[in-house]
Amino acid sequence: MRLTKSIAALATLIMAMMISLVLTGPAHAAGPAYVALGDSYSAGNGAGNYDSSSGDCHRSFSAYPYLWKNAHSPSSFSDTACSGAVTTDVLNNQLGPLNSSTGLVTITIGGNDAGFADVMTTCVTGSDSTCVNRVNTAENYARNTLPGRLDAVYNAISSRAPNAHVVVMGYPDMYTLNTFCIGMSATKHQKIDEAADVLDSVTATRAAAHGFSFGDVRSTFHGHELCSGDDYLHSLVISPSWESYHPTSTGHSSGYLPVLNNND
């Protein structure tokens, strides 16, 4: 009798556990503690849906860090990326959330150090030769000065978050070439894309030297650059002007996020 009661009680317990599993589903472990760093391409300028509390940093809830966070439910999430940031801004203002428990770090940085905004302004308003000369200056900076600045940032990330997987996200080419497009000349388009390629090459090399992953978004943006007819980027925007030449929300969801997912 006692054995029969024990079997019945065990059966009841097992049935209750099965019902609970069906109703609630299996437990899912939280994703790694995630910290997003970087400039406007990380913050999400151009993606809309801005976090008003981020002020002039223009962080967007539609930027790739938030999209990844929403899809993977990390155990914690911090976003210190900020519009206009250069490498020294990352070092001085953005590394606070990093610690030994940080499992994932993403960063886009270096474009402002090389003078991206001034390059675009010069090429929009100046002649072909003026644009080419300004881009050449930016490329020389990227090759000769930027590597040391990136090393300083990457060393600091490794020091503060020694257990983190770090994904350094690159920049897209800006234009689809060899197609009719109203605005700047084909010479300017080609030179601006050349600058993006130089910046990505330098960044990828320094990331690899630190054991970091490099997220090359040129492939996902291919066919969706400006002049493609299916643009993932804003061209010149009058208001707000700071959205000019930055990824749209689709650029983040279809350009940046898939690359991060392949490297996280």
N, C-alpha and C positions, 0 to 999 in steps of 0.2 A: 504493500500500500504506500509506504513512504517513498519507495523507488518510483512508483507510478506518479506520485505527486511531484517528485523532483523532476522527472522527465517532462511532465506537463508544464511546470514552472519554467524550465529551460526553453521549451518550445515557445512559450509565451514571450520570453525575453528575446529570443531570436526573431520572432515575428515583429516585435516592437522595433527592433533595430532595423529590420528590413524596411518597414513602413517609414521610419525616420529617414533612411537613406533615399528612398524613392521621393519623399516630399522635399527634402533639402538638397539632394544631390551630393556628390563627393566633395570633400573639402579641397579647396584650391590654395596652394601656398602663395603668399604675397610675393610680388616681384621684388627685384633688388632695390635698395634705397637709391634714388636717382636724383642727380644734380645736373641742371642745364646751365651752361655758361656761354658767354660769347657776345656777339654784336647784333646788329639789326636782323641779320639773316637767321639768327637763333631766336631773337625776341619776337619776330613775326611782323615787322613792318610790312604793310601791304596786304596782310591777311584779314584785316578787319577784326571785329569781335574783340576789341581791346579791353584789357583790364585797366579800368580807370585809376586804380590805386597805384599803377606802375608809372604814372606821370609821363615824362619825356622819354622814358625807356621804351614805351609803346609795345609792351608785351601783349601778345594776342593769345586768346584761348584757342585759336585755330592754327597756331604755329606747331611745328613738328614735335617740340618737347611735350606740349599738352596732349597732342594726339597720341603719342606713345604712352603717356601716363594714363590716359583714359582707357587704352586698350589692354594695358598690362598690370594695372593696379599695384604699383610699387609700394613697398612698406612705408616709404616716405618720399616726398617730392619737393624740391626747391628749385626755383627758376630765378637766377640773378642776371640773366642776359639783359643787355641794354643797348638801345640804339646809339650808334656813334662810338661804341667802345673800341678802344685799341688795346694792345697787349698790356700796357701798364695799368689800364683800368681793370682788367681781369685780375692782375696781381694785387692791386690795392683795394678793390671794392667787391669782388665777386666770389672769393674762395672761402668765405666764412662757413657755408654749410658743409664743406668737405670734412670727412673724418674717416677713421679706420673702418667704419661700418658702411661707408658708401660703396655700392656695388656697380653703379653705372654712372659715367660722366659723358656728356656730349658737349661739343664746343665748335662753333665757327668763329674764327678770328683771323685777322691779318689783312683783310681788305681795306679797312680804314687806315691801318699803318701805312699801306702802300698808296694811299690817297685816292681810293675809289670814287668818292663823291666829287673831288676836284677833277679827276679824269673825265667823268661823265659831263660835268659842267663845261669843261674846256672843249670837249668834243661836240657838244650840242651847240655851243655858241661860236666856236672858232673854225678856222679853215682846216683842210685836211692835213696840211703840214704842221699846224699848231697842235692838232690832236695827236698826230704820230709822235711828235717830240715829247708831248706830255706823257703819253703811254710809255715811251722808251725810258723816261725818268722813273716811272713807277715800276717798270720791269727791272731796272737796275737796282732799285731799292729792294724789290722782292728777292732778287738773287743774292745780294750782298749784305744787306742789313737785317732783313726780316728773319733769316734763320736763327740768329742769336736771340732775337726777341721771342720767337716761338719756343726755343729751347728753355728760356727762363720760365715761360708759362707752363710748359709741359713738365719741367722739373718740379715746379711748385705743386702741380696737381698730384704727381707721383708721391711727393713727400707728405702731403696732407691726406691723400686717399690711396694708401699703398695697395689696397685690395680691390680697387675699382677696375673695371673694364672701361677703357676710355676710347670713345669713338670721335675722331676729328672729322667733322663734316666739311666738305668742300663747297665750292661755288659753281653755279652753272655757267655755261657759255651764254652770252646775252642775246646773240642774234643767229637766226637761220641765214646762212650765206647763200649767195648766187640766186637770189629770188628778188622780184620787184618789191620795193618797200618804200613808202613815203617817209621822208625824214632825212636822217643822216645818210651820207654817201656810203657806197660799198667799201671804200677804203677805210672809213672810220669803223664800220661794222667789223671788218676783218681784224683790224688792229685791236679793238676792244676785246674780241674773242681771244686773240693771241695773248693779251694780258691776263685773262682769266685762266688760260692754260698754264702760263708761267706760274701764277699764284698757286694753282692746284698742284703743280709739279713740285714746287718748293715745299708746300705744306705736307704733301704725301711723303716726301723724303724725310722730313723732320719727324713726322708722326711715326714712321716705321723705325727710325733710330731710337725712339723711346718705347718701342713695343706696343704702340697704339694702333688701332684700326683706322683706316682712312675711308670715309664714305664718299665715293665719287658720284656726284649727282648729275654729271654731264650726260650720262647714259639715259637717265629717266627724264631729263629735260630735252633730250634730243628730239627734234621735230615739234617742240613746244616752246622754242625760244621766241623772242620778238621777231616779227615778220613771217612767222610760220602760219598764221591764220588760226592757230589753236594755242594761244600764248599762255604759258604758266607764269609770266612776268608782266608787271606793269611797265608801260613806256613812260613818257613824261606825264606826270600828274600835276595839275595846277594847284589843287587843294584836296587833301593836304600834300604839300610838295614832297614831304619825306617818304611818301609811298612810292615815289618814282624809282624805277629800275630795281624793284624788289619783288619777290615771289608773291603771287596771289594765294588765296586760301587753297586753291587747287594745286598750286605749286608746292605747297607744304604737304597736302594729303597724298598727291600722286607723284610728286617729285622727290621730296625729302624723306617722308615717312617710309616708303618701301626700301630705300637704301639703308636707313637706320635699322629697320627690321631684319635686314640681311646681315647686319654687322653687330647687333646687340648681344 
